[in-house]
Amino acid sequence: MSMNAGQTQAFKAASGNVDPGIMSLLCEGILFAVLFLWAAWAFVDVWQGWANQKVRPALMVRFVIKAIVLLLFSLWMFGS
């Protein structure tokens, strides 16, 4: 549901004349950047544990599946 003219004008006044579409893209970009950085950091951490034989292969597979599902779900929910 899009905003009417009064809501858009109030949003711009409260946000320093920023367009709602631009603010939405900025928030989505920050969300996806944080999610992908977290996934990369966690993957490196799990990979190092697996390489040192401190993490079982089944745990690594479960982590990879969960991270991929989280990223795909977030892209589907917020990127569309």
C-alpha positions in Angstrom: 0.0 0.0 0.0 1.5 3.3 -1.0 1.4 6.5 1.0 -1.0 9.3 0.1 0.2 12.9 -0.6 -0.2 14.0 3.1 1.8 11.0 4.4 4.5 11.5 1.8 4.8 15.1 2.7 4.9 14.3 6.5 7.6 11.7 5.8 9.7 14.1 3.8 9.4 16.8 6.5 10.4 14.4 9.3 13.3 12.8 7.4 15.0 16.0 6.1 13.3 15.9 2.6 14.4 12.3 1.8 12.2 10.5 -0.7 10.6 7.3 0.8 11.8 5.2 -2.1 15.4 6.2 -1.5 15.1 5.6 2.3 13.7 2.1 1.6 16.6 1.3 -0.8 19.1 2.5 1.8 17.6 0.4 4.6 17.4 -2.7 2.4 21.0 -2.2 1.2 22.2 -1.9 4.8 20.2 -5.1 5.8 21.6 -7.1 2.9 25.2 -5.9 3.5 25.0 -6.9 7.1 23.5 -10.3 6.3 26.1 -11.1 3.7 28.9 -9.9 5.9 27.6 -12.0 8.7 27.3 -15.0 6.4 30.8 -14.6 5.1 32.3 -14.2 8.6 30.4 -17.2 10.0 31.3 -19.3 7.0 35.0 -18.5 7.5 34.7 -19.3 11.2 33.0 -22.6 10.5 35.5 -23.4 7.7 38.4 -22.9 10.0 36.8 -25.1 12.7 36.2 -27.8 10.1 39.7 -27.6 8.7 41.1 -28.0 12.3 38.7 -31.0 12.8 36.8 -29.2 15.6 33.6 -29.1 13.6 31.9 -32.2 12.3 31.1 -32.2 8.5 27.3 -32.6 9.3 27.4 -29.4 11.3 29.1 -27.5 8.5 26.5 -28.7 6.0 23.6 -27.7 8.4 25.2 -24.2 8.8 25.6 -23.7 5.0 22.0 -24.8 4.4 20.7 -22.5 7.2 22.7 -19.5 5.9 21.6 -20.0 2.3 17.9 -20.3 3.4 18.3 -17.2 5.6 19.8 -15.2 2.7 17.2 -16.4 0.2 14.3 -15.8 2.5 15.5 -12.3 3.3 16.0 -11.5 -0.4 12.5 -12.7 -1.1 10.8 -10.9 1.7 12.7 -7.6 1.6 14.1 -7.4 -1.9 10.8 -7.7 -3.8 
